[in-house]
Amino acid sequence: MATPVLRAQTSPASPPGEVVQLDRLVVTTATRTERLLSDVPVRTEVVLREDMNLRVPLNFSQAVELLNGVRVESNCQNCNTSEVQLLGLGGAYNQILFDGTPLLSSLGGVYGLEQIPTAFVDRLEVVKGGGSALYGPGAVAGVINLVPIEPRTNGGFLQVGVDVQKNEPVLFAGGRANLVLADGKLGFSLVGHSSVNDGIDYNDDGYTEITEKELGVGGFQLWFAPTNRTKFRANYQFTWENRRGGNRLNQPEFLANIAESLQTKYHRGGVVWDQVVNPDFDFRLGYSFAYIERKSFYGGLGDVITDPSDPAYDPDQLDPNVPGSAAESSYGQYGYTENPLHYWDSQFNYRLGAHVLAFGAQYKRESVLDQNRDFAGALRRTTADDTFSNTGVYVQDEWAVSPALDLVLGGRIDKSSTLENPILSPRIAAAWSATETLKLQAGVTTGFRAPEVFSEDLHVDTLGAEQVRIRNAAGLSEEQAVTTMIGLEWRSAAAGARWAFDATASLTDIKDTFVLGEIQTDPVDGSLFQERGNSSGSRIAGFESNVAFEPNRALRFTAGLAYYQSRYDQAEMIFDDTSDDGTTVIATRDYLKTPKWSGVVQSVWTPNEAFEAFVGLKYTGRMNALNNNTGTLNRTPDFWVVDLGLTRHFRFSGRHLDFSVGVKNLFDERQRDLEVGASRDSDYVYGPRFARSFYGTLKYEF
């Protein structure tokens, strides 16, 4: 858990020995303007680099779980696709930003959470609640901004490590080199990361639960400030990843009983121009892009015997040239996807007395080409060939009504290419510093999602070896959400032992909520699909609370508890096998795989400059999960994940060497009723994503 109200930290971008108070940290996500964390009128939660270093997360998906009320849920037993849940809503309802601009395209959202190494990131800023007034479509539950490192001195680091899970090692290495010239006016950073691991089979059925994976990431960041008023920034990142899950990993995918295989090339970058015209006026112009090329396979032979020593072995079933064989079908289950994204951004800020007026325009254009191909690369059919665009203009007034009262008023108009009419997204927020130690906050925010191709459409579920695709219903309407939040933050005086406490209550109403219906069979070609339609709506009521205690400089305790009840207004049909001569019909008002209760606890002990240790706990409460094979809606158990870690710091000749060891998920808390064999339902997976593992890392800073 990261609590930004108690402690000081040494910023990685600061000169040695410089200490930055956390409440003096400058944040930008909540209002798109620079504000001190202690003064920002909209609640902003922060995960600092030192929090990430303590737990040694390899990527963004592991780092963001340090926050209360934020969950990363696995959605596939075969390929480990995951999503970040905010405010009791799934990953499709939040936006992930890099330096304030969208990072993930539709396809990037499928596996991109694990493709962002923490070496690129200085801190995470999380703002919960509808954010479409500033960030456009998709920011229904909130935004997560990955703020890049901007070093002030030459240097960098090299890091190597291993994380051993079920006797299988994940080997990783990475580093960063920073060159700063001309008194800090020019800087350049190179960043790299790689990791590799074999597939891991949790239940010894011959099929992986953790994919075999190779990942490489490289990139650079460049900044140039020719004057005190002008600054240019550029960044680029290339990701190359191969992952494969299922069985028979040494065979071509179409000869496996089940295989989900992805080969991804991901280019992402951008440029930004910041200009201060005078003390009362500044602006920012930016362009960012992403381009993904993916080769994929979803499916396999199914429940076909592949062992030649088995009496029932039939070699014809493994021959794609035999009509009607299993291999003939699986031979054509390959895919090819291209997904370019372009984003133009502008913002102009005027300071007029007690007002800071911000306004600007944004334009996003994204294309998706998704094709079904065979093993040889021949085109079978085009499953998607669409282009979506959205133009938005926004205005916001930050009004310092008094030294104790801040008011934020804003609104935005978006025109999506998939909608006939523009969408208006208003916003209002207020913060009142009742005393020097007590701050009250309240706000009403809005968000929306336009009908288009979503990330879950580009990840193909499998039921056994059969692909299950998602289709949008004809006439699908946009979702519109209104979130009301009220909360307080209190912290004790600076002298002596320090306490901090915060609590936030929220209510989100969503009109025309998107829902996926039961799995159906196409009467024309026999393929399996789910249809995305509009429900009557839904409501998510939530509460979060955090407490932090620092009795002295050596000890720090933090704890957080979150409650979210996510329900449709009317029961939605999620399973119906009556058309297949079955008798089971399941309808529910509850969101699937969304627990009501979750929580985090952490204790950090720093007895001296040489040692640092932590104990962490992540709690995930019970939730509903649908098993399409058994036709049952199951109630999952509680999970209590305990992590332990120790870091030994060595300092010599101006250099810094860290050696870290620890165990994650000490008591091996995870799903025990995993699906087995070739007919497994890949979507029936829930709870902690990883089994117990032991890790060790060595990090050299220069």
VOGU-3710 file (C-alpha; in Angstrom, 3 decimals, decimal comma):
1> matpvlraqt> 0,000/0,000/0,000  1,273/3,473/-0,825  0,187/6,279/1,471  1,496/9,682/0,362  0,925/11,638/3,548  3,495/10,614/6,115  7,017/10,259/5,014  9,867/11,854/3,158  11,737/10,192/0,369  14,843/10,717/-1,696
11> spasppgevv> 13,718/11,183/-5,257  15,653/9,226/-7,899  15,668/12,416/-9,939  17,166/14,447/-7,112  20,821/15,134/-6,376  22,318/12,876/-3,702  21,183/13,838/-0,258  18,269/16,012/-1,394  15,081/15,094/0,433  11,632/15,760/-0,966
21> qldrlvvtta> 8,595/15,857/1,331  5,832/13,709/-0,134  3,174/16,303/0,563  5,304/18,724/-1,504  5,324/16,342/-4,452  4,036/17,898/-7,672  1,281/15,871/-9,379  -0,558/16,529/-12,625  -3,106/13,780/-13,285  -6,150/14,985/-11,344
31> trterllsdv> -6,440/18,412/-13,000  -3,888/18,209/-15,874  -2,127/21,120/-14,194  0,799/21,066/-11,800  -0,343/21,037/-8,187  1,283/20,066/-4,915  -0,063/16,752/-3,674  -1,105/18,419/-0,428  -3,088/21,059/-2,361  -4,674/19,079/-5,185
41> pvrtevvlre> -8,486/19,394/-4,912  -9,141/15,890/-6,310  -7,890/12,892/-4,333  -4,725/11,520/-5,918  -2,946/8,356/-4,784  0,729/7,842/-5,533  3,067/4,854/-5,748  6,625/6,165/-5,553  9,698/4,572/-7,010  10,974/3,660/-3,558
51> dmnlrvplnf> 7,729/1,754/-2,922  8,312/-0,163/-6,145  11,977/-0,816/-5,355  11,034/-2,289/-1,998  8,871/-5,038/-3,535  10,891/-5,491/-6,738  7,947/-5,606/-9,177  9,021/-6,525/-12,699  6,320/-4,538/-14,456  3,434/-2,142/-14,099
61> sqavellngv> 0,834/-4,842/-13,361  2,717/-5,875/-10,216  3,515/-2,312/-9,078  -0,046/-0,971/-9,235  -1,294/-3,646/-6,817  0,434/-1,759/-3,994  -2,605/0,552/-3,827  -5,723/-0,133/-1,802  -8,818/-0,620/-3,957  -6,763/-1,522/-7,057
71> rvesncqncn> -6,847/-5,148/-8,209  -5,179/-6,947/-11,090  -7,328/-9,901/-12,152  -6,254/-12,711/-14,469  -8,762/-13,501/-17,209  -7,315/-16,536/-18,966  -5,889/-19,825/-17,723  -4,103/-20,382/-21,027  -2,395/-17,069/-21,802  -2,608/-15,027/-18,551
81> tsevqllglg> -4,221/-11,907/-19,965  -5,062/-9,536/-17,100  -6,860/-6,305/-16,285  -6,708/-3,575/-13,649  -9,901/-3,089/-11,650  -10,675/0,349/-10,204  -13,732/1,490/-8,277  -15,295/-1,990/-8,520  -15,157/-1,901/-12,330  -13,100/-3,919/-14,815
91> gaynqilfdg> -10,128/-2,855/-16,885  -12,183/-1,585/-19,806  -13,489/1,189/-17,542  -10,174/2,896/-16,776  -7,498/4,599/-18,818  -3,769/3,983/-18,476  -1,667/7,009/-19,372  2,035/7,546/-19,969  3,074/11,096/-19,115  -0,572/12,155/-19,304
101> tpllsslggv> -1,451/10,635/-22,675  -3,057/7,265/-23,539  -0,537/4,429/-23,464  -2,563/1,365/-24,443  -4,570/0,849/-27,605  -7,327/-1,759/-27,877  -4,845/-4,527/-28,578  -2,278/-3,077/-26,169  -4,752/-3,479/-23,329  -4,777/-7,270/-23,773
111> ygleqiptaf> -1,225/-7,996/-22,617  0,285/-4,528/-22,232  0,075/-4,444/-18,429  2,947/-6,942/-18,225  4,950/-5,255/-20,999  5,728/-2,017/-19,141  8,894/-2,433/-17,063  9,174/-0,268/-13,971  12,560/1,001/-15,201  10,625/3,521/-17,312
121> vdrlevvkgg> 8,535/4,823/-14,422  9,269/7,304/-11,628  5,862/7,002/-9,969  2,232/6,042/-10,537  -0,529/8,601/-10,015  -4,021/7,151/-9,613  -7,220/9,208/-9,691  -10,427/7,252/-9,105  -13,788/8,357/-10,454  -15,041/9,354/-13,891
131> gsalygpgav> -12,389/11,213/-15,856  -13,941/11,691/-19,273  -14,134/15,459/-18,690  -10,350/15,568/-19,115  -9,369/12,315/-20,796  -12,283/11,359/-23,026  -13,861/7,937/-23,675  -13,009/5,060/-21,383  -12,120/7,020/-18,250  -15,209/5,814/-16,375
141> agvinlvpie> -13,606/4,368/-13,225  -10,525/6,585/-13,263  -7,059/6,996/-14,730  -3,614/5,618/-13,901  -0,757/7,827/-15,043  2,751/6,423/-15,404  5,028/9,407/-14,810  8,444/8,898/-16,444  11,786/9,450/-14,743  13,568/12,697/-15,604
151> prtnggflqv> 17,030/12,482/-14,054  19,008/15,559/-13,039  22,422/13,905/-12,951  24,422/11,372/-14,939  24,138/7,774/-13,821  21,776/4,866/-13,962  21,492/1,294/-12,792  21,857/-2,336/-13,820  19,675/-5,049/-12,298  19,553/-8,835/-12,559
161> gvdvqknepv> 17,360/-11,282/-10,704  15,439/-14,506/-10,511  11,931/-15,329/-9,295  11,367/-19,064/-8,751  7,784/-20,323/-8,830  6,928/-24,056/-8,628  10,635/-24,818/-9,208  10,586/-22,856/-12,461  12,757/-19,704/-12,604  11,823/-16,398/-14,189
171> lfaggranlv> 15,138/-14,809/-15,163  15,204/-11,061/-15,697  17,676/-8,266/-16,317  17,354/-4,585/-17,002  18,964/-1,240/-16,726  18,944/2,459/-17,358  21,682/4,909/-18,372  21,189/8,675/-17,988  23,296/11,378/-19,622  22,623/14,973/-18,556
181> ladgklgfsl> 24,393/17,868/-20,310  24,421/21,667/-20,414  23,529/22,183/-16,767  20,471/19,977/-17,057  19,107/21,578/-20,206  19,714/18,467/-22,305  19,242/14,885/-21,245  19,061/11,435/-22,742  18,190/8,078/-21,184  18,422/4,552/-22,536
191> vghssvndgi> 16,270/1,899/-20,903  16,158/-1,861/-21,409  14,525/-4,902/-19,848  14,326/-8,593/-20,669  12,849/-11,665/-19,018  12,393/-15,316/-19,875  10,633/-18,273/-18,280  9,338/-21,719/-19,147  5,683/-22,624/-18,824  4,421/-23,572/-15,355
201> dynddgytei> 1,780/-26,246/-14,684  0,118/-25,736/-11,275  -2,064/-28,861/-11,151  0,149/-31,336/-13,051  -2,394/-32,021/-15,790  0,101/-31,351/-18,567  -1,303/-27,905/-19,390  0,314/-24,637/-18,307  -1,201/-22,059/-15,975  1,710/-19,637/-16,469
211> tekelgvggf> 2,776/-19,158/-20,068  6,174/-19,830/-21,506  7,399/-16,326/-22,270  10,240/-14,281/-23,713  10,052/-10,506/-23,341  12,372/-7,755/-24,482  11,822/-4,026/-24,068  14,073/-1,179/-25,169  13,609/2,526/-25,462  14,833/6,023/-24,847
221> qlwfaptnrt> 13,730/9,318/-23,334  15,049/12,675/-24,531  14,477/16,155/-23,180  15,790/19,547/-24,244  15,211/22,914/-22,530  16,847/25,631/-24,670  15,464/28,317/-22,340  13,876/28,459/-18,912  10,510/28,793/-20,635  10,770/26,148/-23,346
231> kfranyqftw> 11,054/22,399/-23,048  10,832/19,579/-25,554  10,441/15,927/-24,607  10,459/12,768/-26,692  10,220/9,088/-25,865  10,111/5,797/-27,711  9,643/2,215/-26,543  9,777/-1,032/-28,494  8,445/-4,255/-27,018  8,982/-7,715/-28,417
241> enrrggnrln> 7,224/-10,632/-26,755  6,588/-14,309/-27,434  4,236/-16,159/-25,107  2,594/-19,543/-25,328  0,348/-21,521/-23,032  -1,401/-24,897/-23,225  0,371/-28,203/-23,849  2,809/-29,767/-26,348  4,863/-26,570/-26,304  7,530/-28,176/-28,507
251> qpeflaniae> 5,047/-28,755/-31,348  3,418/-26,298/-33,761  0,363/-24,756/-32,141  -2,142/-26,553/-34,359  -0,763/-29,915/-33,136  -1,343/-29,065/-29,449  -4,548/-30,110/-27,733  -4,807/-26,526/-26,514  -2,561/-23,605/-27,400  -2,768/-19,866/-26,980
261> slqtkyhrgg> 0,234/-18,296/-28,596  1,133/-14,652/-29,226  4,059/-13,025/-31,010  3,851/-9,282/-30,462  5,789/-6,288/-31,745  4,754/-3,060/-30,039  6,039/0,419/-30,941  5,051/3,348/-28,730  6,329/6,906/-28,492  5,570/10,580/-28,435
271> vvwdqvvnpd> 6,779/14,166/-28,415  5,708/17,063/-26,182  6,355/20,809/-26,350  5,900/22,748/-23,099  6,038/26,530/-23,369  5,725/29,243/-20,743  4,732/32,437/-22,549  4,567/34,585/-19,428  3,784/34,029/-15,726  0,070/33,948/-16,525
281> fdfrlgysfa> -0,006/31,840/-19,668  1,559/28,535/-20,753  0,645/25,721/-23,106  1,446/22,127/-23,999  1,264/20,498/-27,430  1,817/16,784/-27,852  1,595/13,844/-30,195  1,837/10,175/-29,267  1,455/6,969/-31,215  1,307/3,229/-30,816
291> yierksfygg> 1,588/0,520/-33,425  1,118/-3,156/-32,643  1,615/-6,119/-34,917  0,558/-9,482/-33,515  0,547/-13,052/-34,746  -1,703/-15,284/-32,681  -3,176/-18,726/-32,258  -6,227/-19,623/-30,156  -7,521/-23,186/-30,135  -6,002/-26,608/-30,804
301> lgdvitdpsd> -6,899/-30,234/-31,455  -9,187/-30,544/-28,462  -9,645/-33,858/-26,698  -7,641/-35,834/-29,270  -5,142/-38,535/-28,275  -1,630/-37,511/-29,340  0,368/-40,349/-27,741  1,292/-42,936/-30,408  1,543/-45,645/-27,731  -2,124/-45,236/-26,817
311> paydpdqldp> -4,325/-47,923/-28,472  -6,866/-45,241/-29,405  -4,277/-43,109/-31,212  -5,408/-42,117/-34,697  -2,671/-40,434/-36,781  -5,247/-39,119/-39,229  -6,549/-36,753/-36,525  -3,123/-35,037/-36,539  -2,963/-34,672/-40,320  -4,335/-31,319/-41,574
321> nvpgsaaess> -4,714/-32,800/-45,065  -7,316/-35,322/-43,900  -10,817/-33,856/-44,365  -12,769/-33,658/-41,123  -9,739/-34,267/-38,904  -9,078/-32,239/-35,770  -5,848/-30,953/-37,319  -7,696/-29,696/-40,395  -9,752/-27,444/-38,122  -6,888/-26,303/-35,864
331> ygqygytenp> -4,675/-25,610/-38,905  -6,900/-22,588/-39,593  -7,052/-21,090/-36,087  -4,197/-18,613/-36,519  -4,613/-14,860/-36,547  -2,881/-11,672/-37,606  -3,663/-8,246/-36,126  -2,522/-4,693/-36,814  -3,503/-1,883/-34,454  -2,163/1,656/-35,097
341> lhywdsqfny> -3,117/4,501/-32,757  -2,498/8,247/-33,137  -3,211/10,837/-30,463  -2,912/14,624/-30,683  -3,181/16,668/-27,499  -3,204/20,371/-26,637  -3,709/22,319/-23,438  -3,592/26,045/-22,698  -3,460/27,435/-19,153  -4,382/30,971/-18,127
351> rlgahvlafg> -3,982/32,322/-14,590  -6,465/35,048/-13,817  -6,296/36,081/-10,168  -7,781/33,238/-8,129  -8,573/31,222/-11,256  -6,519/28,813/-13,348  -8,346/28,313/-16,619  -7,332/25,282/-18,662  -8,737/24,392/-22,064  -7,702/22,385/-25,073
361> aqykresvld> -8,547/19,869/-27,756  -7,645/16,225/-28,278  -7,972/13,929/-31,260  -7,584/10,153/-31,246  -7,631/7,853/-34,240  -7,305/4,086/-33,978  -7,580/1,298/-36,533  -7,995/-2,424/-35,985  -7,351/-5,029/-38,658  -7,886/-8,573/-37,367
371> qnrdfagalr> -7,614/-11,552/-39,691  -8,102/-15,287/-39,363  -5,274/-17,144/-41,115  -3,975/-20,679/-41,377  -0,596/-22,109/-40,384  0,894/-21,157/-43,769  -0,300/-17,569/-43,440  -3,111/-17,778/-45,992  -6,085/-15,515/-45,272  -9,262/-17,340/-44,212
381> rttaddtfsn> -11,434/-14,329/-43,321  -11,258/-10,816/-41,896  -12,873/-10,664/-38,447  -12,441/-6,908/-37,937  -11,430/-4,007/-40,149  -12,491/-0,810/-38,438  -11,280/2,696/-37,791  -12,452/4,733/-34,819  -11,855/8,363/-34,081  -12,785/10,747/-31,309
391> tgvyvqdewa> -12,491/14,521/-31,114  -12,820/16,220/-27,754  -12,672/19,802/-26,526  -12,589/20,623/-22,823  -12,454/23,528/-20,413  -11,714/23,603/-16,697  -11,617/26,311/-14,045  -9,609/25,773/-10,860  -10,897/28,460/-8,525  -9,162/29,240/-5,233
401> vspaldlvlg> -12,279/30,613/-3,556  -10,330/31,211/-0,350  -7,085/29,965/1,216  -9,084/27,043/2,597  -11,477/26,299/-0,282  -10,713/25,121/-3,850  -13,344/24,510/-6,499  -12,894/22,732/-9,828  -15,499/23,175/-12,553  -15,067/21,567/-15,933
411> gridksstle> -16,689/20,004/-18,914  -15,940/18,340/-22,191  -17,690/17,588/-25,460  -16,662/14,486/-27,409  -17,698/13,414/-30,874  -17,011/9,741/-31,491  -17,142/8,321/-34,986  -19,306/5,479/-33,634  -21,969/7,812/-32,223  -24,442/10,028/-34,021
421> npilspriaa> -24,525/12,743/-31,359  -21,801/14,410/-29,248  -21,383/13,429/-25,588  -21,190/16,044/-22,830  -19,095/15,138/-19,758  -19,311/17,707/-16,932  -17,290/17,655/-13,712  -17,319/19,452/-10,361  -15,037/18,942/-7,368  -14,341/20,835/-4,164
431> awsatetlkl> -11,721/20,600/-1,426  -11,993/22,377/1,933  -9,081/22,517/4,368  -11,132/22,664/7,533  -7,985/22,804/9,686  -4,262/22,449/9,098  -4,640/18,695/9,541  -8,121/17,963/8,157  -9,176/18,178/4,513  -12,627/17,388/3,088
441> qagvttgfra> -13,194/16,558/-0,572  -16,298/15,985/-2,681  -17,062/15,735/-6,349  -19,342/14,593/-9,136  -17,619/13,229/-12,239  -18,821/11,633/-15,448  -17,513/9,097/-17,933  -18,597/7,197/-21,021  -17,622/4,334/-23,317  -18,481/4,393/-26,997
451> pevfsedlhv> -19,245/1,126/-28,844  -16,172/-0,022/-30,750  -13,683/-2,902/-30,762  -12,440/-3,468/-27,205  -9,402/-5,273/-25,859  -11,463/-8,281/-24,774  -12,598/-8,703/-28,392  -8,992/-9,154/-29,485  -8,298/-11,788/-26,854  -10,164/-14,904/-27,963
461> dtlgaeqvri> -11,451/-17,103/-25,146  -11,433/-20,844/-25,650  -13,867/-23,442/-24,394  -11,916/-26,611/-24,892  -10,256/-26,058/-28,255  -13,138/-23,993/-29,647  -12,683/-20,257/-30,080  -15,260/-18,013/-28,393  -15,435/-14,595/-30,030  -17,315/-11,479/-28,977
471> rnaaglseeq> -19,721/-9,599/-31,218  -21,328/-6,226/-30,666  -25,113/-6,287/-30,900  -26,738/-4,225/-33,612  -27,606/-0,749/-32,358  -25,303/-0,965/-29,326  -25,578/2,306/-27,357  -22,796/4,025/-25,459  -22,426/3,630/-21,700  -22,715/6,780/-19,614
481> avttmiglew> -21,666/6,952/-15,970  -22,005/9,436/-13,120  -19,827/9,019/-10,025  -20,383/10,882/-6,770  -17,561/10,846/-4,233  -17,060/12,341/-0,789  -14,101/11,873/1,497  -11,741/13,219/4,104  -8,019/13,190/4,795  -6,526/13,745/8,241
491> rsaaagarwa> -2,946/13,718/9,400  -1,389/14,481/12,728  1,018/17,293/13,429  4,560/16,816/12,143  6,176/16,519/15,578  6,565/13,094/17,213  4,821/9,922/16,081  2,705/10,628/13,016  -0,704/9,315/12,017  -2,717/9,673/8,829
501> fdatasltdi> -6,227/8,577/7,951  -8,463/8,916/4,930  -11,887/7,620/3,938  -13,829/7,925/0,688  -17,363/6,858/-0,199  -18,491/6,639/-3,814  -21,563/5,807/-5,865  -21,388/5,135/-9,602  -24,510/4,880/-11,748  -24,023/3,512/-15,272
511> kdtfvlgeiq> -26,698/3,813/-17,921  -26,907/1,146/-20,666  -24,117/-0,956/-19,146  -22,356/-3,260/-21,607  -22,897/-6,930/-20,772  -21,783/-10,175/-22,380  -24,483/-12,778/-22,820  -24,189/-16,543/-22,634  -22,024/-18,495/-25,081  -24,003/-19,262/-28,234
521> tdpvdgslfq> -23,487/-21,341/-31,373  -23,698/-19,624/-34,745  -26,348/-21,483/-36,799  -24,463/-20,783/-40,042  -20,888/-21,902/-39,365  -21,177/-23,512/-35,904  -18,690/-21,122/-34,282  -19,059/-20,055/-30,640  -19,677/-16,434/-29,701  -20,903/-14,073/-27,019
531> ergnssgsri> -22,915/-10,983/-27,853  -22,229/-7,640/-26,182  -25,446/-5,779/-25,530  -26,838/-3,057/-23,297  -28,351/-3,890/-19,923  -30,841/-1,753/-18,056  -27,914/-0,249/-16,154  -25,851/-0,884/-13,046  -24,792/0,695/-9,777  -21,522/0,402/-7,875
541> agfesnvafe> -21,475/1,535/-4,255  -18,069/1,693/-2,623  -16,026/2,714/0,372  -12,257/2,912/0,867  -10,282/3,752/3,966  -6,557/3,920/4,707  -4,585/4,437/7,886  -0,854/5,005/8,296  1,283/5,174/11,419  4,936/6,115/11,735
551> pnralrftag> 6,072/5,849/15,385  9,637/6,746/14,439  11,909/6,997/11,406  12,628/3,266/11,507  9,056/1,936/11,355  6,096/2,567/9,078  2,708/0,807/9,119  -0,006/1,229/6,494  -3,341/-0,522/6,059  -6,300/-0,126/3,756
561> layyqsrydq> -9,728/-1,680/3,327  -12,049/-1,396/0,326  -15,677/-2,421/-0,189  -17,467/-2,358/-3,549  -20,882/-3,761/-4,377  -21,118/-3,926/-8,177  -24,590/-4,918/-9,377  -26,793/-4,672/-12,449  -30,173/-3,042/-12,022  -31,794/-6,233/-13,269
571> aemifddtsd> -30,544/-9,821/-13,361  -28,569/-10,605/-16,515  -28,542/-13,986/-18,266  -25,005/-15,429/-18,170  -25,631/-19,126/-18,894  -28,351/-20,959/-20,826  -27,889/-24,455/-22,221  -31,555/-25,173/-22,941  -30,938/-24,877/-26,695  -28,487/-27,787/-26,358
581> dgttviatrd> -31,015/-30,017/-24,561  -29,797/-28,807/-21,172  -31,910/-27,554/-18,300  -29,654/-24,964/-16,663  -30,343/-21,236/-16,817  -28,285/-18,820/-14,692  -29,012/-15,130/-14,240  -27,437/-12,795/-11,716  -27,325/-9,144/-10,734  -23,748/-9,355/-9,422
591> ylktpkwsgv> -20,697/-8,539/-11,535  -18,555/-11,626/-12,076  -15,048/-11,920/-10,597  -15,462/-8,695/-8,636  -15,075/-9,145/-4,859  -16,946/-6,936/-2,442  -14,054/-6,786/0,025  -10,342/-6,313/-0,508  -7,514/-4,859/1,517  -3,784/-4,275/1,900
601> vqsvwtpnea> -1,455/-4,089/4,913  2,245/-3,340/4,978  4,926/-2,827/7,603  8,341/-1,431/6,673  11,324/-1,538/9,017  14,470/0,490/8,297  16,757/0,103/11,327  19,657/1,861/9,592  20,933/2,859/6,159  22,147/-0,675/5,461
611> feafvglkyt> 18,942/-2,706/5,926  15,306/-2,456/4,899  12,626/-5,103/5,415  8,893/-5,361/4,820  5,916/-7,588/5,500  2,926/-7,162/3,214  -0,574/-8,612/3,056  -3,034/-8,461/0,173  -6,589/-9,615/0,893  -9,082/-10,587/-1,816
621> grmnalnnnt> -12,617/-11,381/-0,722  -15,173/-13,818/-2,071  -16,656/-13,319/-5,529  -18,784/-15,092/-8,118  -17,140/-16,967/-10,993  -18,941/-18,790/-13,813  -17,760/-22,212/-14,984  -19,126/-22,794/-18,474  -18,145/-26,474/-18,435  -20,108/-27,382/-15,319
631> gtlnrtpdfw> -22,814/-24,781/-15,818  -22,400/-23,491/-12,263  -21,981/-20,064/-10,679  -19,412/-20,695/-7,975  -18,538/-18,689/-4,883  -14,775/-18,376/-4,553  -12,877/-18,521/-1,236  -11,084/-15,642/0,486  -7,413/-15,177/-0,315  -4,735/-13,826/2,048
641> vvdlgltrhf> -1,467/-13,256/0,185  1,563/-12,573/2,403  4,843/-11,208/1,030  8,173/-10,864/2,859  11,288/-9,070/1,695  14,704/-7,895/2,851  17,130/-5,497/1,150  20,772/-4,991/2,086  22,242/-1,677/0,909  25,964/-1,369/0,202
651> rfsgrhldfs> 27,549/2,038/-0,442  31,097/2,467/-1,671  32,993/5,124/-3,650  29,837/6,998/-4,498  28,166/3,851/-5,827  25,184/1,959/-4,514  24,600/-1,808/-4,549  21,323/-3,405/-3,375  20,813/-7,096/-2,720  17,176/-8,099/-2,193
661> vgvknlfder> 15,652/-11,450/-1,289  12,112/-12,411/-0,404  9,095/-14,637/-0,819  5,835/-13,749/-2,516  2,567/-15,428/-1,571  4,150/-17,185/1,406  1,179/-19,505/2,080  0,543/-20,276/-1,610  -2,944/-18,764/-1,634  -4,515/-19,361/-5,042
671> qrdlevgasr> -7,320/-21,043/-6,951  -7,539/-24,786/-6,225  -10,364/-25,833/-8,567  -8,488/-25,063/-11,774  -9,893/-26,556/-14,939  -7,935/-29,541/-16,255  -7,282/-31,131/-19,607  -8,060/-30,217/-23,164  -11,711/-29,326/-22,549  -11,039/-26,720/-19,857
681> dsdyvygprf> -12,870/-23,399/-19,745  -10,004/-20,901/-20,030  -12,138/-18,093/-18,584  -12,705/-19,925/-15,300  -9,742/-18,422/-13,457  -9,794/-16,046/-10,507  -7,919/-14,743/-7,485  -4,136/-14,336/-7,014  -2,290/-14,652/-10,289  0,854/-16,360/-9,001
691> arsfygtlky> 1,770/-19,230/-6,719  4,347/-18,998/-3,945  7,702/-17,835/-5,290  11,156/-16,966/-3,969  13,140/-14,141/-5,499  16,553/-12,563/-5,369  17,819/-9,448/-7,142  21,053/-7,531/-7,418  20,889/-3,861/-8,401  23,928/-1,668/-9,050
701> ef> 23,411/2,100/-9,211  26,141/4,248/-10,732
//
